[in-house]
Every structure is written in structure tokens, then in C-alpha cells.
Amino acid sequence: MSLRARWTSFLLWMSVLVSAAMGAGPVSVGDAAPKVELPLLSAQEINGDSLSAGTSFGLDDLRGKVVYLDFWASWCGPCRMSFPRLEQLRQELGPRGFEVLAINVDEFEVDALNFLSEIPVTYPALYDGGGTAAQQYGILGMPTAYLIGREGQVRFLHQGFRKNDEVQLRSKIIKLLGE
């Protein structure tokens, strides 16, 4: 892990400790998903609307959908594995009401953009360079994701990403889509 990646991880960890000391804890299963609104990393067509890079976008824009809220970083090896698999799940299950919302926590936006040029996705990718959303959710490592039901409640927490994780994830998504 590079020095920059270690530093970013350290800062995220420290922000979680500060939040915990102030009485805010990490988001857990059963909690209402805290609102997130951040700038898009690249131009996107979402729900038939063409949006420019830098346009503010968030969870409220996906109300009524099952959302996989994925915190990631360009230096994260498991993130490189997860992005193509999440893209496949979105392509398959998107018409049924599933969406992925990726939140990048890199210090420099260019690192996130380089990652996305290497591993492009069609789902919205947001930039959280200040770490406000990561702090709000209590993120400790990359990737960390929250599967959020149509009603806005966190239904599943997923940390890390391994080869066959999409099998279990797909099952949970399908269950939530049926509710």
C-alpha cells in the first residue's frame, strides 16, 4: 500500500474515531441510510437525464430503488475486482429497480478519474474528497458498501470484496427487489 493510501486510510479511521467520540457511530443494518449528495465524477445519463461532471447527485435521486452504496478508492485492489461485477449486476437487475452508487474517497479527484478510465462503469460515481460521507457512514476500510432497501433503510453491510461475493450479493438484491 502506498504512503498516500495509508495516509487516506489513517484519516478515514481518525474521522470515525472522532465521530464515535462525539456520539455518532457507524451506520448499521436497520438504520435509515444517511443522505448523501456529492458531485458526479463524470458525465452520466441517469434515469433518462444527461448530467454533467460535477453535478450534485445523491441517494434522494434514487428514491424507491434498491441501492448498493459503495465506498471505494483508486488504490483499493478489491475495488478493481468489484467494479466489473457490480456493473454486471446493475445491467442485469437495473430494469427491476436496482442501482449502484459509488462514492470515491481519494484525496485527489484525478486518481478516481484515472481508475474510471481503466475500469469504466455506467452507474453513478461520486467524489467525496473531503471524506464527509465516509465519516458520516463510519467507513473503516475499502471497499465498504451498504445495500439499501427501497424504503431507505440499510439492509446489508458488505466489507471487502472477494471473487464469489457477487453470488451472495445478487441473492440479497433479488430478495429486496421482491419486497
N, CA, C and O of each residue as an XYZ file, in Angstrom:
716
protein
N       0.859     -1.168      0.000
C       0.000      0.000      0.000
C       0.906      1.232      0.000
O       1.872      1.300      0.761
N       0.593      2.191     -0.847
C       1.399      3.408     -0.956
C       1.237      4.280      0.289
O       0.303      4.113      1.074
N       2.169      5.205      0.442
C       2.096      6.134      1.573
C       0.809      6.950      1.530
O       0.187      7.188      2.566
N       0.405      7.382      0.328
C      -0.824      8.163      0.196
C      -2.038      7.337      0.606
O      -2.939      7.838      1.279
N      -2.059      6.053      0.192
C      -3.174      5.184      0.552
C      -3.223      4.970      2.063
O      -4.297      4.979      2.665
N      -2.052      4.780      2.670
C      -2.015      4.621      4.130
C      -2.514      5.884      4.827
O      -3.271      5.812      5.795
N      -2.092      7.020      4.336
C      -2.493      8.297      4.927
C      -4.007      8.479      4.810
O      -4.662      8.885      5.771
N      -4.563      8.177      3.625
C      -6.006      8.298      3.431
C      -6.755      7.373      4.384
O      -7.748      7.770      4.994
N      -6.273      6.138      4.509
C      -6.905      5.189      5.436
C      -6.822      5.691      6.863
O      -7.787      5.585      7.620
N      -5.672      6.238      7.235
C      -5.499      6.775      8.573
C      -6.487      7.907      8.839
O      -7.115      7.954      9.897
N      -6.623      8.826      7.870
C      -7.541      9.955      8.045
C      -8.983      9.485      8.171
O      -9.733     10.005      8.997
N      -9.380      8.504      7.361
C     -10.740      7.966      7.471
C     -10.955      7.336      8.842
O     -11.988      7.552      9.475
N      -9.983      6.560      9.294
C     -10.071      5.902     10.583
C     -10.184      6.932     11.699
O     -11.000      6.777     12.608
N      -9.373      7.974     11.636
C      -9.413      9.020     12.655
C     -10.766      9.746     12.656
O     -11.294     10.083     13.716
N     -11.317      9.981     11.469
C     -12.613     10.663     11.415
C     -13.701      9.819     12.052
O     -14.615     10.351     12.682
N     -13.609      8.492     11.891
C     -14.575      7.602     12.530
C     -14.431      7.677     14.046
O     -15.432      7.714     14.761
N     -13.195      7.700     14.544
C     -12.975      7.798     15.987
C     -13.525      9.107     16.544
O     -14.137      9.125     17.612
N     -13.308     10.193     15.824
C     -13.822     11.490     16.260
C     -15.348     11.457     16.288
O     -15.968     11.932     17.240
N     -15.953     10.891     15.236
C     -17.418     10.786     15.192
C     -17.941      9.952     16.356
O     -18.947     10.301     16.975
N     -17.258      8.853     16.651
C     -17.688      7.996     17.755
C     -17.580      8.737     19.076
O     -18.450      8.613     19.938
N     -16.519      9.501     19.234
C     -16.333     10.264     20.469
C     -17.408     11.332     20.626
O     -17.747     11.710     21.747
N     -17.943     11.818     19.516
C     -18.966     12.855     19.553
C     -20.368     12.254     19.639
O     -21.363     12.978     19.601
N     -20.442     10.921     19.754
C     -21.740     10.282     19.924
C     -22.322      9.705     18.648
O     -23.362      9.047     18.698
N     -21.687      9.928     17.505
C     -22.169      9.355     16.252
C     -21.406      8.072     15.999
O     -20.178      8.059     16.073
N     -22.104      7.007     15.704
C     -21.443      5.745     15.424
C     -21.580      5.398     13.966
O     -22.266      6.091     13.215
N     -20.927      4.321     13.560
C     -21.059      3.907     12.174
C     -22.490      3.477     11.855
O     -23.237      3.056     12.737
N     -22.849      3.589     10.603
C     -24.175      3.176     10.147
C     -24.253      1.654     10.199
O     -23.326      0.966      9.771
N     -25.349      1.135     10.720
C     -25.531     -0.305     10.881
C     -26.779     -0.780     10.149
O     -27.624      0.016      9.741
N     -26.873     -2.091      9.996
C     -28.068     -2.700      9.422
C     -29.268     -2.296     10.277
O     -29.225     -2.372     11.505
N     -30.327     -1.871      9.616
C     -31.538     -1.429     10.293
C     -31.645      0.082     10.413
O     -32.734      0.613     10.630
N     -30.521      0.778     10.274
C     -30.530      2.243     10.333
C     -31.095      2.830      9.045
O     -31.022      2.211      7.983
N     -31.653      4.020      9.151
C     -32.003      4.780      7.957
C     -30.692      5.234      7.314
O     -29.789      5.707      8.004
N     -30.594      5.090      6.008
C     -29.375      5.492      5.309
C     -29.243      7.012      5.344
O     -30.137      7.717      4.877
N     -28.142      7.525      5.890
C     -27.951      8.978      5.892
C     -27.919      9.522      4.467
O     -27.432      8.867      3.545
N     -28.448     10.728      4.309
C     -28.454     11.358      2.990
C     -27.032     11.599      2.526
O     -26.143     11.927      3.312
N     -26.842     11.428      1.234
C     -25.562     11.679      0.589
C     -25.847     12.496     -0.659
O     -26.722     12.143     -1.449
N     -25.117     13.579     -0.838
C     -25.205     14.353     -2.074
C     -23.812     14.908     -2.352
O     -23.279     15.712     -1.587
N     -23.237     14.459     -3.470
C     -21.865     14.800     -3.839
C     -21.786     15.029     -5.345
O     -22.723     14.689     -6.068
N     -20.684     15.600     -5.830
C     -20.548     15.817     -7.273
C     -20.242     14.532     -8.037
O     -19.494     13.677     -7.563
N     -20.830     14.408     -9.223
C     -20.530     13.299    -10.132
C     -19.102     13.443    -10.639
O     -18.640     14.551    -10.912
N     -18.409     12.319    -10.763
C     -17.044     12.339    -11.281
C     -16.993     12.532    -12.789
O     -16.043     13.114    -13.312
N     -18.015     12.042    -13.489
C     -18.020     12.168    -14.949
C     -19.450     12.359    -15.433
O     -20.413     12.119    -14.704
N     -19.562     12.795    -16.680
C     -20.884     12.977    -17.274
C     -21.594     11.625    -17.299
O     -20.968     10.599    -17.563
N     -22.872     11.622    -17.032
C     -23.650     10.389    -16.949
C     -25.046     10.619    -17.510
O     -25.561     11.737    -17.493
N     -25.639      9.560    -17.999
C     -27.069      9.588    -18.286
C     -27.723      8.731    -17.219
O     -27.492      7.525    -17.144
N     -28.542      9.366    -16.397
C     -29.178      8.686    -15.276
C     -30.671      8.949    -15.339
O     -31.119     10.095    -15.384
N     -31.441      7.847    -15.340
C     -32.904      7.945    -15.406
C     -33.354      8.794    -16.589
O     -34.340      9.523    -16.489
N     -32.634      8.703    -17.712
C     -33.005      9.440    -18.915
C     -32.515     10.873    -18.953
O     -32.717     11.563    -19.952
N     -31.870     11.341    -17.882
C     -31.345     12.704    -17.843
C     -29.840     12.690    -18.081
O     -29.127     11.860    -17.518
N     -29.360     13.604    -18.911
C     -27.923     13.761    -19.120
C     -27.396     14.732    -18.077
O     -27.838     15.879    -18.001
N     -26.447     14.263    -17.274
C     -25.878     15.077    -16.204
C     -24.391     15.297    -16.449
O     -23.692     14.376    -16.871
N     -23.906     16.490    -16.194
C     -22.504     16.836    -16.396
C     -21.676     16.434    -15.188
O     -22.190     16.291    -14.079
N     -20.370     16.253    -15.429
C     -19.443     16.030    -14.324
C     -19.554     17.217    -13.372
O     -19.683     18.362    -13.807
N     -19.504     16.941    -12.095
C     -19.603     17.996    -11.094
C     -21.020     18.279    -10.638
O     -21.223     18.963     -9.635
N     -22.021     17.753    -11.374
C     -23.416     17.922    -10.974
C     -23.644     17.217     -9.635
O     -23.181     16.094     -9.435
N     -24.338     17.860     -8.746
C     -24.647     17.276     -7.455
C     -25.653     16.138     -7.636
O     -26.652     16.285     -8.340
N     -25.376     15.006     -6.993
C     -26.213     13.819     -7.126
C     -26.167     13.070     -5.811
O     -25.166     13.130     -5.097
N     -27.243     12.361     -5.480
C     -27.229     11.639     -4.219
C     -28.293     10.584     -4.086
O     -28.996     10.256     -5.041
N     -28.400     10.054     -2.876
C     -29.362      8.985     -2.592
C     -30.798      9.413     -2.864
O     -31.598      8.603     -3.330
N     -31.137     10.650     -2.587
C     -32.506     11.111     -2.829
C     -32.896     10.982     -4.299
O     -34.074     10.816     -4.617
N     -31.911     11.058     -5.197
C     -32.189     10.914     -6.626
C     -32.541      9.479     -7.000
O     -33.018      9.223     -8.105
N     -32.310      8.548     -6.090
C     -32.567      7.125     -6.355
C     -33.687      6.581     -5.463
O     -33.832      5.369     -5.300
N     -34.460      7.476     -4.901
C     -35.554      7.083     -4.008
C     -36.450      6.033     -4.680
O     -36.812      6.162     -5.850
N     -36.794      5.004     -3.919
C     -37.664      3.944     -4.417
C     -36.911      2.801     -5.083
O     -37.527      1.818     -5.496
N     -35.591      2.913     -5.195
C     -34.785      1.842     -5.786
C     -34.028      1.109     -4.682
O     -33.831      1.638     -3.589
N     -33.612     -0.103     -4.984
C     -32.674     -0.821     -4.130
C     -31.299     -0.336     -4.549
O     -30.942     -0.425     -5.723
N     -30.517      0.178     -3.597
C     -29.240      0.823     -3.922
C     -28.091      0.121     -3.202
O     -28.157     -0.154     -2.004
N     -27.045     -0.158     -3.961
C     -25.782     -0.636     -3.398
C     -24.872      0.574     -3.321
O     -24.306      0.994     -4.330
N     -24.727      1.140     -2.123
C     -23.911      2.328     -1.891
C     -22.496      1.861     -1.576
O     -22.240      1.303     -0.509
N     -21.583      2.094     -2.509
C     -20.242      1.510     -2.477
C     -19.172      2.584     -2.276
O     -18.979      3.438     -3.141
N     -18.473      2.542     -1.133
C     -17.348      3.439     -0.887
C     -16.085      2.767     -1.413
O     -15.804      1.615     -1.084
N     -15.317      3.502     -2.239
C     -14.155      2.908     -2.902
C     -13.021      3.924     -3.039
O     -13.204      5.124     -2.837
N     -11.843      3.401     -3.391
C     -10.667      4.237     -3.631
C      -9.866      3.641     -4.783
O      -9.919      2.437     -5.032
N      -9.133      4.489     -5.473
C      -8.368      4.042     -6.651
C      -7.268      3.061     -6.289
O      -6.899      2.230     -7.119
N      -6.740      3.129     -5.090
C      -5.640      2.274     -4.663
C      -6.121      0.932     -4.101
O      -5.303      0.107     -3.695
N      -7.408      0.711     -4.075
C      -8.007     -0.475     -3.452
C      -8.071     -1.635     -4.449
O      -8.796     -1.571     -5.443
N      -7.305     -2.695     -4.171
C      -7.307     -3.876     -5.033
C      -8.670     -4.542     -5.157
O      -9.107     -4.821     -6.273
N      -9.363     -4.810     -4.038
C     -10.689     -5.422     -4.147
C     -11.693     -4.552     -4.915
O     -12.642     -5.077     -5.497
N     -11.490     -3.221     -4.920
C     -12.383     -2.335     -5.679
C     -12.246     -2.620     -7.173
O     -13.238     -2.596     -7.902
N     -11.033     -2.887     -7.628
C     -10.794     -3.214     -9.040
C     -11.548     -4.488     -9.434
O     -12.011     -4.622    -10.567
N     -11.662     -5.410     -8.495
C     -12.391     -6.644     -8.745
C     -13.903     -6.409     -8.703
O     -14.648     -7.001     -9.484
N     -14.349     -5.547     -7.793
C     -15.787     -5.373     -7.593
C     -16.464     -4.590     -8.717
O     -17.606     -4.886     -9.071
N     -15.782     -3.604     -9.275
C     -16.435     -2.724    -10.251
C     -17.037     -3.473    -11.444
O     -18.202     -3.239    -11.763
N     -16.297     -4.360    -12.115
C     -16.932     -5.081    -13.239
C     -18.096     -5.966    -12.795
O     -19.080     -6.107    -13.522
N     -17.990     -6.557    -11.619
C     -19.067     -7.424    -11.127
C     -20.305     -6.608    -10.749
O     -21.434     -7.027    -11.006
N     -20.086     -5.445    -10.141
C     -21.220     -4.574     -9.824
C     -21.867     -4.051    -11.098
O     -23.087     -3.903    -11.160
N     -21.056     -3.771    -12.114
C     -21.602     -3.330    -13.406
C     -22.498     -4.410    -14.001
O     -23.571     -4.108    -14.524
N     -22.066     -5.668    -13.926
C     -22.885     -6.776    -14.439
C     -24.200     -6.884    -13.681
O     -25.257     -7.062    -14.287
N     -24.138     -6.778    -12.352
C     -25.368     -6.842    -11.548
C     -26.310     -5.699    -11.903
O     -27.521     -5.893    -12.008
N     -25.751     -4.517    -12.086
C     -26.584     -3.368    -12.436
C     -27.235     -3.556    -13.809
O     -28.414     -3.249    -13.987
N     -26.470     -4.057    -14.773
C     -27.029     -4.278    -16.110
C     -28.160     -5.302    -16.060
O     -29.181     -5.147    -16.730
N     -27.967     -6.342    -15.266
C     -28.974     -7.406    -15.158
C     -30.205     -6.972    -14.360
O     -31.335     -7.228    -14.775
N     -29.992     -6.323    -13.226
C     -31.083     -6.056    -12.292
C     -31.578     -4.610    -12.303
O     -32.581     -4.295    -11.661
N     -30.893     -3.740    -13.017
C     -31.302     -2.337    -13.100
C     -32.732     -2.147    -13.569
O     -33.460     -1.340    -12.990
N     -33.161     -2.871    -14.607
C     -34.544     -2.709    -15.065
C     -35.595     -3.069    -14.007
O     -36.755     -2.672    -14.117
N     -35.183     -3.816    -12.991
C     -36.109     -4.198    -11.915
C     -36.065     -3.224    -10.738
O     -36.794     -3.397     -9.762
N     -35.198     -2.184    -10.829
C     -35.158     -1.189     -9.762
C     -33.897     -1.202     -8.922
O     -33.896     -0.689     -7.802
N     -32.817     -1.782     -9.444
C     -31.545     -1.820     -8.710
C     -30.580     -0.781     -9.269
O     -30.501     -0.576    -10.480
N     -29.842     -0.126     -8.360
C     -28.835      0.861     -8.775
C     -27.606      0.752     -7.884
O     -27.704      0.429     -6.700
N     -26.456      1.023     -8.470
C     -25.209      1.129     -7.732
C     -24.863      2.608     -7.662
O     -24.983      3.324     -8.655
N     -24.439      3.061     -6.501
C     -23.972      4.431     -6.319
C     -22.602      4.330     -5.671
O     -22.485      3.953     -4.505
N     -21.560      4.670     -6.432
C     -20.183      4.534     -5.968
C     -19.660      5.870     -5.460
O     -19.804      6.897     -6.124
N     -19.055      5.850     -4.279
C     -18.512      7.077     -3.683
C     -17.007      6.912     -3.513
O     -16.542      6.054     -2.762
N     -16.260      7.746     -4.220
C     -14.806      7.700     -4.166
C     -14.290      8.584     -3.040
O     -14.785      9.690     -2.825
N     -13.280      8.075     -2.318
C     -12.720      8.810     -1.188
C     -11.254      9.190     -1.387
O     -10.572      9.526     -0.419
N     -10.760      9.144     -2.617
C      -9.374      9.537     -2.885
C      -9.141     10.991     -2.510
O     -10.055     11.815     -2.552
N      -7.922     11.284     -2.150
C      -7.558     12.665     -1.834
C      -7.603     13.531     -3.089
O      -8.020     14.688     -3.042
N      -7.167     12.958     -4.215
C      -7.113     13.702     -5.470
C      -8.106     13.117     -6.469
O      -8.082     11.921     -6.758
N      -8.964     13.960     -6.983
C     -10.005     13.533     -7.924
C      -9.416     12.862     -9.160
O     -10.015     11.931     -9.698
N      -8.260     13.317     -9.614
C      -7.629     12.748    -10.809
C      -7.353     11.251    -10.631
O      -7.416     10.498    -11.603
N      -7.050     10.812     -9.412
C      -6.826      9.389     -9.164
C      -8.103      8.588     -9.418
O      -8.060      7.502     -9.996
N      -9.227      9.131     -8.984
C     -10.515      8.467     -9.222
C     -10.836      8.437    -10.713
O     -11.306      7.424    -11.232
N     -10.583      9.548    -11.398
C     -10.860      9.613    -12.839
C      -9.985      8.637    -13.622
O     -10.448      8.020    -14.582
N      -8.728      8.497    -13.219
C      -7.841      7.525    -13.881
C      -8.350      6.107    -13.678
O      -8.337      5.303    -14.610
N      -8.796      5.798    -12.476
C      -9.372      4.483    -12.177
C     -10.570      4.221    -13.097
O     -10.681      3.154    -13.700
N     -11.460      5.209    -13.194
C     -12.668      5.041    -14.014
C     -12.347      4.951    -15.499
O     -13.116      4.351    -16.250
N     -11.242      5.524    -15.941
C     -10.861      5.376    -17.353
C     -10.347      3.967    -17.619
O     -10.488      3.454    -18.730
N      -9.753      3.340    -16.609
C      -9.273      1.962    -16.731
C     -10.401      0.950    -16.567
O     -10.433     -0.074    -17.249
N     -11.323      1.245    -15.661
C     -12.435      0.336    -15.347
C     -13.723      1.141    -15.422
O     -14.280      1.519    -14.391
N     -14.198      1.407    -16.634
C     -15.404      2.237    -16.772
C     -16.666      1.506    -16.322
O     -16.794      0.291    -16.472
N     -17.587      2.281    -15.770
C     -18.891      1.765    -15.348
C     -19.962      2.743    -15.799
O     -19.685      3.916    -16.052
N     -21.183      2.250    -15.897
C     -22.295      3.110    -16.306
C     -23.076      3.646    -15.114
O     -23.930      4.518    -15.272
N     -22.792      3.134    -13.933
C     -23.506      3.632    -12.755
C     -22.856      4.911    -12.230
O     -21.688      5.170    -12.518
N     -23.598      5.712    -11.465
C     -23.080      6.989    -10.972
C     -21.910      6.804    -10.004
O     -21.963      5.986     -9.085
N     -20.862      7.580    -10.233
C     -19.702      7.602     -9.347
C     -19.541      9.035     -8.843
O     -19.446      9.976     -9.631
N     -19.512      9.184     -7.527
C     -19.437     10.494     -6.887
C     -18.072     10.678     -6.237
O     -17.369      9.706     -5.959
N     -17.706     11.933     -5.997
C     -16.414     12.237     -5.382
C     -16.596     12.831     -3.992
O     -17.277     13.841     -3.816
N     -15.973     12.183     -3.004
C     -16.027     12.614     -1.599
C     -14.610     12.873     -1.092
O     -14.165     12.264     -0.119
N     -13.910     13.785     -1.764
C     -12.528     14.089     -1.404
C     -12.366     14.604      0.009
O     -11.314     14.407      0.617
N     -13.365     15.249      0.539
C     -13.305     15.754      1.913
C     -13.635     14.701      2.952
O     -13.426     14.915      4.146
N     -14.152     13.560      2.505
C     -14.467     12.464      3.410
C     -15.716     12.655      4.244
O     -15.907     11.948      5.234
N     -16.576     13.598      3.868
C     -17.761     13.858      4.694
C     -18.730     12.681      4.709
O     -19.231     12.311      5.771
N     -19.000     12.089      3.554
C     -19.916     10.944      3.510
C     -19.277      9.725      4.175
O     -19.944      8.987      4.900
N     -17.977      9.516      3.924
C     -17.280      8.391      4.547
C     -17.308      8.512      6.067
O     -17.474      7.516      6.771
N     -17.149      9.714      6.560
C     -17.202      9.956      8.001
C     -18.624      9.732      8.522
O     -18.822      9.125      9.574
N     -19.588     10.220      7.784
C     -20.994     10.088      8.179
C     -21.393      8.616      8.306
O     -22.169      8.253      9.189
N     -20.859      7.772      7.418
C     -21.192      6.351      7.437
C     -20.275      5.541      8.354
O     -20.581      4.392      8.670
N     -19.159      6.126      8.783
C     -18.240      5.413      9.664
C     -17.382      4.400      8.936
O     -17.128      3.317      9.462
N     -16.933      4.728      7.744
C     -16.153      3.808      6.914
C     -14.782      3.568      7.535
O     -14.075      4.509      7.897
N     -14.414      2.281      7.654
C     -13.110      1.906      8.207
C     -12.163      1.346      7.152
O     -10.947      1.408      7.334
N     -12.677      0.810      6.071
C     -11.822      0.195      5.060
C     -12.476      0.212      3.703
O     -13.654      0.545      3.569
N     -11.705     -0.150      2.699
C     -12.182     -0.146      1.318
C     -12.194     -1.556      0.756
O     -11.293     -2.341      1.052
N     -13.172     -1.886     -0.031
C     -14.444     -1.179     -0.161
C     -15.374     -1.537      1.002
O     -15.282     -2.613      1.595
N     -16.242     -0.624      1.295
C     -17.335     -0.868      2.238
C     -18.611     -0.430      1.544
O     -18.675      0.658      0.971
N     -19.619     -1.275      1.598
C     -20.862     -0.971      0.894
C     -22.066     -1.262      1.773
O     -22.018     -2.074      2.697
N     -23.145     -0.568      1.448
C     -24.414     -0.701      2.159
C     -25.486     -1.004      1.128
O     -25.656     -0.256      0.165
N     -26.206     -2.092      1.324
C     -27.345     -2.401      0.469
C     -28.563     -1.775      1.138
O     -28.929     -2.126      2.260
N     -29.177     -0.847      0.425
C     -30.261     -0.034      0.969
C     -31.565     -0.417      0.271
O     -31.645     -0.426     -0.958
N     -32.578     -0.731      1.065
C     -33.877     -1.110      0.520
C     -34.623      0.090     -0.050
O     -34.225      1.238      0.151
N     -35.696     -0.189     -0.754
C     -36.490      0.863     -1.410
C     -36.977      1.934     -0.435
O     -37.181      3.086     -0.819
N     -37.160      1.549      0.825
C     -37.670      2.486      1.825
C     -36.563      3.322      2.456
O     -36.844      4.169      3.305
N     -35.300      3.100      2.055
C     -34.193      3.912      2.544
C     -33.502      3.372      3.787
O     -32.725      4.082      4.426
N     -33.779      2.136      4.127
C     -33.182      1.526      5.310
C     -32.019      0.624      4.897
O     -32.113     -0.101      3.907
N     -30.916      0.672      5.663
C     -29.768     -0.199      5.408
C     -30.174     -1.630      5.743
O     -30.598     -1.921      6.861
N     -30.040     -2.505      4.777
C     -30.466     -3.893      4.958
C     -29.295     -4.874      5.037
O     -29.439     -5.985      5.547
N     -28.131     -4.450      4.525
C     -26.974     -5.341      4.498
C     -25.712     -4.501      4.414
O     -25.665     -3.519      3.673
N     -24.690     -4.881      5.168
C     -23.391     -4.228      5.146
C     -22.400     -5.202      4.531
O     -22.349     -6.371      4.916
N     -21.615     -4.722      3.577
C     -20.647     -5.584      2.890
C     -19.281     -4.923      2.916
O     -19.101     -3.837      2.365
N     -18.313     -5.579      3.560
C     -16.954     -5.047      3.625
C     -16.017     -5.935      2.831
O     -16.110     -7.162      2.876
N     -15.099     -5.288      2.092
C     -14.188     -6.037      1.241
C     -14.912     -6.529     -0.006
O     -16.095     -6.253     -0.206
N     -14.184     -7.257     -0.836
C     -14.806     -7.890     -1.994
C     -13.915     -9.032     -2.443
O     -12.730     -8.840     -2.718
N     -14.500    -10.238     -2.514
C     -13.795    -11.435     -2.941
C     -14.454    -11.998     -4.192
O     -15.556    -11.593     -4.563
N     -13.776    -12.923     -4.829
C     -14.200    -13.448     -6.129
C     -15.681    -13.802     -6.227
O     -16.343    -13.410     -7.189
N     -16.206    -14.526     -5.265
C     -17.579    -15.019     -5.374
C     -18.598    -14.224     -4.579
O     -19.720    -14.690     -4.382
N     -18.237    -13.047     -4.122
C     -19.169    -12.239     -3.331
C     -20.432    -11.862     -4.094
O     -21.492    -11.681     -3.494
N     -20.323    -11.744     -5.416
C     -21.496    -11.299     -6.166
C     -22.632    -12.312     -6.131
O     -23.788    -11.938     -6.329
N     -22.334    -13.587     -5.883
C     -23.381    -14.610     -5.800
C     -24.295    -14.312     -4.604
O     -25.517    -14.275     -4.748
N     -23.699    -14.101     -3.432
C     -24.477    -13.778     -2.229
C     -25.152    -12.413     -2.380
O     -26.310    -12.235     -2.002
N     -24.420    -11.468     -2.932
C     -24.954    -10.122     -3.115
C     -26.161    -10.142     -4.055
O     -27.179     -9.510     -3.771
N     -26.052    -10.854     -5.154
C     -27.152    -10.959     -6.124
C     -28.406    -11.516     -5.449
O     -29.510    -11.024     -5.682
N     -28.236    -12.527     -4.627
C     -29.360    -13.128     -3.908
C     -30.043    -12.110     -2.995
O     -31.271    -12.033     -2.951
N     -29.249    -11.336     -2.273
C     -29.816    -10.321     -1.369
C     -30.534     -9.212     -2.155
O     -31.586     -8.727     -1.740
N     -29.959     -8.828     -3.276
C     -30.573     -7.786     -4.099
C     -31.929     -8.268     -4.631
O     -32.921     -7.543     -4.562
N     -31.962     -9.483     -5.156
C     -33.202    -10.044     -5.698
C     -34.278    -10.127     -4.624
O     -35.448     -9.845     -4.883
N     -33.878    -10.515     -3.420
C     -34.837    -10.574     -2.307
C     -35.428     -9.182     -2.046
O     -36.642     -9.037     -1.905
N     -34.564     -8.162     -1.983
C     -35.049     -6.799     -1.729
C     -35.902     -6.270     -2.880
O     -36.869     -5.543     -2.654
N     -35.551     -6.625     -4.096
C     -36.356     -6.186     -5.247
C     -37.764     -6.771     -5.202
O     -38.710     -6.180     -5.724
N     -37.891     -7.935     -4.574
C     -39.199     -8.580     -4.470
C     -40.073     -8.040     -3.360
O     -41.256     -8.373     -3.293
N     -39.526     -7.226     -2.499
C     -40.308     -6.691     -1.366
C     -41.146     -5.502     -1.780
O     -41.861     -4.933     -0.955
